[in-house]
Amino acid sequence: MDDLGDDSGVMDSFTRPLYLEAWTIVLVSVGSALFCEALNWLVLYRTSTYKSLAESLKRTSKRLESAKAAAAAASPTSSKGKQASSSKTKKADRFERTMQETSRDLSLVKLKSTVVMTVTLSLMYGVLSASYDGMPVARLPFDPPGFVQGISHRGLVGEDMRDCSMAFLYMLCSMSFKTNIQKALGFAPPRAAQTSMADSIINAAEKAKTR
């Protein structure tokens, strides 16, 4: 009975810190995301340049969606239909190029705040990494895929792949909380703008390969 009581005490001392450490990392991630957004508001969101570019981006995004819908609805069965469809497609292409240019300008304006945020998040990661080095902070409900294990089990001792490292939990929290906080505050870029910018990056990479 004494041995059972000792084992129970060991289990309690093991599971409780894990629970607290996981929540500590989650709260730190939320706090970091809120701090970065507050910093962005001070140095970026309230500036006239950012407001002008953001408004232009939203306006062009709506026009692009309308132009794409009109191009898809145009019937190319007749010569007039083909001409109308081609005209609407060219119009959509013009809006898309305008959106890509505006997105690039917006990225340049956001460069300074991006550097500050990167430094802030890197410092926070360094503090957490030093505090939880080699220590599992959470327990995954399943064995992660092999390509994920390099991150989820990074720096941990043992072969139990359900043990979750600080780096993996912090990365998941940072990615999810930042996007959702931006959406809640109304600072997230339009989805069409994100897609357009991603397509621009992919096209640039493909052109670089063909050279």
N, C-alpha and C positions, 0 to 999 in steps of 0.2 A: 504493500500500500504506500509505503514511504517512497519507493521508487517511482510509482505511478504519479504521486504528487509532485515529485521532482521533475518528471517528464512533462507534466502539465504546465508547470511553471516555466520550463524552457520553451515550450510551444507558445505560451502567451507572450513571453519576452521576444519571441521571433516574429510572430504575426503582427503584433501591435506596432512595432517600429516600421514594418513594411507599409502598413496602412497609413501611418502618419507621414512617412517619407514620400509616398506617392502623392498624397494630398498637398504636401509642401511644394513639390515640383509643379503640380497643377496650378496652385495659387501663385507661385512665382511666375509662371508662364502668363497667367492672366494679368498679373500686375505689370509685367514687362510689356505686354501688348498694349495695355491702357496707357502706360508711360510713353511709349513710342507714338501712339496716336495723339496724345496731348502735345508732345513735342512737335509732331507734324502740323498740328493746328497752329501752334505758335509761329513756326518758321515757314509754313507752306500753305496750308489750306485757306488761310484768311488773306493771302496776297492776291492782288488784282490779276497778276499773270496766271496764277493757277486757276482762279475762278473763270477767267476768260477761256483758257484752254479746255478746262473740264466741261464748261457749257457747250463749247464748240464740238467737243467729242460726243456728248450726249445728243446734240442736235443732228450731227452727221450720222450717228448710229441709227437714229430713228429713220432718217432719210434712206440710209442703206437698206434697212429691213424692208421699207416700203418699195424701194426700187427692185430688190430681189423678188419680192412677192409679185410685183407687176410683170417682171421678166418671166417668171415661172408661169403666170396666168396667160401670157400672150400666146396665141395659137400660130405656129409656124407652118400651117398647112397650105396657105396661099402665099403669093409673092408679097402682098401687103403685110400679111401676118409675119413673114420672115423678116421683113424690113423693120416692123415695129418691135419684134422680139430682139433683133440685133441692136436697135437703138436703146431699148430699155436695159439690155445687158451692158452696153457701153456706159450708160448712165450709172449703173450699179458699180462698175469698175472704177469710175471716176470718184464716186463716194468712198469706195474702199481705199483708193490711193490717198485721198484726203485724210481719211481716218488714220492710216498708217503714219502719215507725216505728222499729224497732230499728236499721235501716241508717242512718236519719237521726241517731239518737242516737250511733251509732258514728262517723259522719262528724264530728259536733260534738266528740267526744272526741279525734279524730285531727287536729283543726284546727291545734293548736299545732305538732305534729310536721310537719304538711303545710307550714306556713309556713317552718319551719326547713329542711326538705328543698328547698323551692322556692328559697330564698335560696342554699343550698349549691350546687345544680345550676346556678343562674344565674351564680354566681361562677365555677364551673368552666367553664361555657360561655364566659364572657367571657375567661378566660385562654386557652382553646383558640382562640377566635376571633381574638384578638390575635396568637397564634403562627402561625396558618395562614390569615391574611387573604389572599384572592385566590389561594390555592394549592390545586391539586387534590391530594387526599389518597388517592384510590383510583380505580380504573378499573372502571366498570360493564360487565357482559358484554353489555349490549344498550342501545339507545336508550330511555330511559324515556318514558312517555306525556307528552303536552304539559302536563297539569295537575300533573305531578310535577316537571317540569324547573325550575319556579320555585324549588323547594327544593334539588333535587339539583345544580343548576348555579348556585346563589346566590353572587354575589360573584366568580365566576370569569370570566376573560378568555378570549375565543375562542368558536367556534361548535360545538366538539365536545361534544355533550351526554352523551357517555359519561364525561366527567370528573366526578368526584364531589366535592362540597364537604364541608368539615368539618361544617357544620350538618346535612346530610342523614345522614351516617354516624353522627354523635353522637346524633341523634334516633332512628335505627333501633336503635342499641345500647342506649340508655337505656330505650326501650319494651320491648324483648325481655328484657334482663337483669333489670330490676326485677321483672317478673312471674314469671320463672322462679326467681329467687332467693327470692321470697316463697313460691312453691309448695314449693321444696326445704326451706325452713325451717318450713313449716307455718303461715305467717301469712296466706296468701291467703284472702279471703272465699269462702264457698260460691258455686258458679256460679249457683245459683238466686237467691241474694241479689243478685248483680250484675245478673241479668236483671230481677229485681223492681225494683231501684233505677232501672235504665234505663227501665223501663216507667213508673215514677212520674214521672220527669223529663219523658218524652214527653207523658204525660197532663197534667202541669202546664202545659207549653208550649202544648198544644192548647186547654186551658181559657183561658189568657191571650189566645190569638188570638180566641176567640169573644166575649170581653168587649168 
